[in-house]
């Protein structure tokens, strides 16, 4: 898939399904434009606090009942968007970071 097609999918389908799914979590796909990784993408979950993260994802790879309930409410829209996203990207791992200072 061409980068423009992927970006269109993210903007028109994936982001609308996930941006507001979990209160306290902002989801973004960022594209490298300068520096060492131009043309690459990174998926960022900006979570307001460790408390919020643990509310939805209490263990690595685990989801709480609250997270599962929100996912279920989203239904086929989220399922379809996530299936397509998984077909288009390769995950190289993840790390949880937290902000020492927030505005």
N, C-alpha and C positions, 0 to 999 in steps of 0.2 A: 504494500500500500504506500502510495506517495505521501510525503509529509503533509501536504495540504489536505489530503483526504482524512488523515488521522486527526489533524487539528480541527477540521470541520466536525468530525464525529465527537471529539471531546467537547467542543463548544455547544453543539446542537443536541446531543443525546446524553453523553456521560455526565457532564457537569450538572445539567439540570436535574438529573436523577439523584446525585449524591451531594451537591453543595449544601443543602439544608437538611439532610437526612437526620443527622445527629446533632441536637442542640449543644453548642459549645465546641463544635469541631468544624473548622473551615477546611474544605478540600480544594486543592489546586493542582493543576498540571502545569509545570513551568518548563520553558524551553530555553536551553543555553543559546546565547547570542554572541557572546565574546568570551575570551579567555581560553581555557583548556578543553572545553567541551561544547563548542558551538554545534547546533543542530541536534543535540541530545535532549532528552526529556527527563524530568524527575517528578514523581508524585509526592505531594506534601500534604500531610494532615496536620493543620495548625490547631492544636488542642489547647484550650484556655488554661488548663491546669492538670496536674497529675490526678487530682480527685476526679475530674471529668473523664480522663482517659481510663482510669480504673473502674469507673461506673459502667462504661460500655465494654471495655476490654480488660478484665481483671487479671488475665494471665496472657503471656505471649501466645498469640494464635487463638485465644479463647474469646468468646463473646458472652456478655451477660444476658439475662432474660430481657432486660430493657433494650439492648441492641438487637436481639433477635426479633423482638416485637416490632420495632421500628422498621426493620428489614422486611418483615412479613407484611406490614401495612403498605410499604412501597410496592410490593408485589412484582408482577411481571415486568414492569418498567425497569426496576433495579436488576432483576435477573437477566433480562435481555442486554442491558447496557454493560453489566459486569462480564457476561459471557463474551461479548464482542471485544471488550477491553482486554480480556485475558488472551484472546486470539491474536491481538495486535502487538502486545508488549511481552518482553521477557523480564522477569523480576530477578534482580541480582542480589537481593537481600534487603534488609531494612534495619534501621536503628531508631530507637526512641530518644529524642532530645527534648529538653525542656528549657524554657527561657528563664534565665536568672533574673532578668528585669523585663517587665511588660509595661506598655504604655497604658 
